[in-house]
Structure formats: structure tokens, C-alpha cells
């Protein structure tokens, strides 16, 4: 359950607002939102149109508070697709950052799955918790394992949500506590230091790993570590995206494009030898 609603004005400018907000205003005028449900066209006191709609996960991620640069949709989509994340799986992620990738992973594994996400920096984990609360993936004030903070009552009587994310403070280069994990996703500068721990944590029948790094030297070092520890079916990708502009004049590629952001490596853990 997403705890936000979205207004889009006639210029297609988007505003992510609290569901309980009764009034909204900008330079196009004031809009009455009291008892208005998503899916209607509203008019401001100046006569301008606003569209009240439900925001998508993409809308939430694009406007949520950030502590670090988040992965872009092009990279997140590639990771989830090539890794084959599906309903009911258990995924371990590191690091959480602002929670953008966490949000997409949690929606991919659904109500019957879970995402355990590690973050070394407590201040980042707290910001991520707020973002995860907005989309119903953690409960309000849900405990972050390993974080010392004043106890606050966890709200157990909230609207429906997936509530399938567990946050932890920890350094996965020193070990992964979970066992029989379906997939591991690493968005960190030195994923090669996690590879031995990932091998132990992954289910040997279906375990997969994905890593994201900005530099090719990091990708090379990661692949070398994966090979050293018996991973196979190893592939590294770079995703570039260019929007196409369509108008009455004609169709052409945009002069701007989303170029290099990082290198994504996908691999499978080696099954155990038959005795």
C-alpha cells in the first residue's frame, strides 16, 4: 500500500503528496482534495486542470529522499530480469543506500518472499526505513537489526502492505548470516570481498549473484573472484538508454541519453559435487 497520492498539473509537472492532504496549491491555483479519490480531474480556483492519480513505484523512487546516488531504472530492471528474481524468493542485498533497489526487489519477491538488506551506515539505514515505510515494505518504526536507538512502538495496525523487508546494520565483507538464500545483490565498491561469503550463503540448486560497480577494473576483479570460488555462467553487462522523441514534425532519438552508470555482473553458484 503506497501512502502517497500524486497530482499532475496540465504542464505534466508531478507532485507527490500525503494521502491525508486536503488542499494543494501552486502557481496554477489552489486545489480542493478533501474526500477526493484518485482517478479524477480537478480544477484549481484559477480554472487550471490537475489529474489526481495513484503514483507508481517509479514515481516514489524518483522523488524520495536520498542519501547517495541510487541505481537507475535501466540498471535495476536489468538486475531483476537477468537475475530472475521471482515471487517467494529470499534475497540478500548490500548496501541499502536510500532503498531504491530494495523497493523493486521487495515487489519482485512479493508477499511470500523477503529481502534482507544490509547497510553499514546507520544514518543511511534510517533514511531508507522512511522510504520503505511509504511503500508499505516495513512497518512504521520497524526495528533495524544491529542499530541502537530508543525503542518506539512499532505500528502493527497499518494498511495492507507487503512488509517483507528486514533491515540490518552490518558489513557483508565480514560475513552473511543468512543461509539457503536464493539470490544476493551487491551494490558496493568491493563486491569481490563478499564472494566467499556469498558462496556459503547461496542455495546450491538455484543460487545467483548480481554485482554493480561503476568502474571496469572493479568488474574485472569481481569476475576473477567469482571464477576463483567456482561460480559459473558469468556475464557482465552495461545498459545504455536513449529516449525517442515523437512529434508532428517527425521521430528522432533524443539529443540526451542515459549513458554509462555502471557494470552489472550476473553469475550462478556452483552446485555441490555428488558424493
ZIZIHU-V329387 format. One record per backbone hydrogen bond with DSSP energy under -1.0 kcal/mol. CO is the residue of the C=O (numbers start at 1). NH is the residue of the N-H. E is the energy in kcal/mol with one decimal. If there is no record, write none. Layout:
co=CO nh=NH e=E
co=CO nh=NH e=E
This chain:
co=5 nh=17 e=-2.8
co=6 nh=53 e=-2.8
co=7 nh=15 e=-2.6
co=8 nh=51 e=-2.9
co=9 nh=12 e=-2.6
co=13 nh=9 e=-2.3
co=15 nh=7 e=-2.4
co=17 nh=5 e=-2.7
co=18 nh=21 e=-1.7
co=22 nh=33 e=-3.1
co=22 nh=34 e=-1.0
co=24 nh=31 e=-3.6
co=26 nh=29 e=-2.0
co=29 nh=26 e=-1.6
co=30 nh=45 e=-1.4
co=31 nh=24 e=-2.1
co=33 nh=36 e=-2.2
co=40 nh=52 e=-2.6
co=42 nh=50 e=-2.9
co=44 nh=47 e=-2.0
co=48 nh=44 e=-2.5
co=49 nh=10 e=-1.1
co=50 nh=42 e=-3.4
co=51 nh=8 e=-2.0
co=52 nh=39 e=-4.0
co=53 nh=6 e=-2.5
co=56 nh=60 e=-2.0
co=57 nh=61 e=-2.8
co=58 nh=62 e=-2.3
co=59 nh=63 e=-1.3
co=60 nh=64 e=-1.2
co=72 nh=76 e=-2.4
co=73 nh=77 e=-2.9
co=74 nh=78 e=-1.2
co=75 nh=79 e=-2.4
co=76 nh=80 e=-2.5
co=77 nh=81 e=-2.2
co=78 nh=82 e=-2.8
co=79 nh=83 e=-2.1
co=80 nh=85 e=-1.6
co=86 nh=89 e=-1.6
co=89 nh=114 e=-2.0
co=90 nh=182 e=-1.6
co=90 nh=183 e=-1.5
co=91 nh=116 e=-2.8
co=92 nh=185 e=-2.8
co=93 nh=118 e=-3.2
co=94 nh=187 e=-3.3
co=96 nh=99 e=-2.0
co=99 nh=103 e=-2.1
co=100 nh=104 e=-1.5
co=101 nh=105 e=-2.6
co=102 nh=106 e=-2.7
co=103 nh=107 e=-1.7
co=104 nh=108 e=-1.7
co=105 nh=109 e=-2.0
co=106 nh=110 e=-1.4
co=109 nh=88 e=-3.3
co=110 nh=113 e=-1.1
co=114 nh=91 e=-2.5
co=115 nh=166 e=-2.8
co=116 nh=93 e=-2.8
co=117 nh=168 e=-2.4
co=118 nh=96 e=-1.2
co=119 nh=170 e=-1.1
co=121 nh=125 e=-2.0
co=122 nh=126 e=-2.1
co=123 nh=127 e=-1.4
co=124 nh=128 e=-2.5
co=125 nh=129 e=-2.1
co=126 nh=130 e=-1.6
co=127 nh=131 e=-1.8
co=128 nh=132 e=-2.7
co=129 nh=133 e=-2.1
co=130 nh=134 e=-1.4
co=132 nh=137 e=-2.6
co=133 nh=136 e=-1.5
co=134 nh=3 e=-3.1
co=136 nh=163 e=-2.4
co=137 nh=165 e=-1.7
co=139 nh=142 e=-2.2
co=140 nh=155 e=-1.6
co=144 nh=147 e=-2.0
co=145 nh=169 e=-2.8
co=164 nh=115 e=-2.6
co=166 nh=117 e=-2.7
co=167 nh=145 e=-2.1
co=168 nh=119 e=-1.9
co=171 nh=174 e=-1.9
co=181 nh=203 e=-3.1
co=182 nh=208 e=-1.7
co=183 nh=92 e=-2.4
co=184 nh=210 e=-2.6
co=185 nh=94 e=-2.0
co=186 nh=212 e=-2.3
co=190 nh=193 e=-1.7
co=191 nh=194 e=-2.0
co=194 nh=198 e=-2.6
co=195 nh=199 e=-2.2
co=196 nh=200 e=-1.2
co=197 nh=201 e=-1.8
co=198 nh=202 e=-2.1
co=201 nh=181 e=-2.8
co=203 nh=207 e=-2.5
co=207 nh=269 e=-2.2
co=208 nh=184 e=-1.8
co=209 nh=267 e=-2.1
co=210 nh=186 e=-2.8
co=211 nh=265 e=-2.2
co=213 nh=263 e=-3.8
co=215 nh=219 e=-1.7
co=216 nh=220 e=-2.5
co=217 nh=221 e=-2.1
co=218 nh=222 e=-2.1
co=219 nh=223 e=-2.5
co=220 nh=224 e=-2.2
co=221 nh=225 e=-1.8
co=222 nh=226 e=-2.4
co=223 nh=227 e=-2.4
co=224 nh=228 e=-2.2
co=225 nh=229 e=-1.6
co=226 nh=231 e=-2.6
co=227 nh=230 e=-1.6
co=232 nh=268 e=-2.9
co=235 nh=266 e=-2.9
co=237 nh=264 e=-2.7
co=241 nh=258 e=-2.6
co=243 nh=254 e=-3.0
co=245 nh=252 e=-2.1
co=250 nh=247 e=-2.2
co=252 nh=245 e=-2.9
co=257 nh=259 e=-1.0
co=258 nh=241 e=-2.4
co=263 nh=213 e=-2.0
co=264 nh=237 e=-3.1
co=265 nh=211 e=-2.3
co=266 nh=235 e=-2.4
co=267 nh=209 e=-2.5
co=268 nh=232 e=-2.3
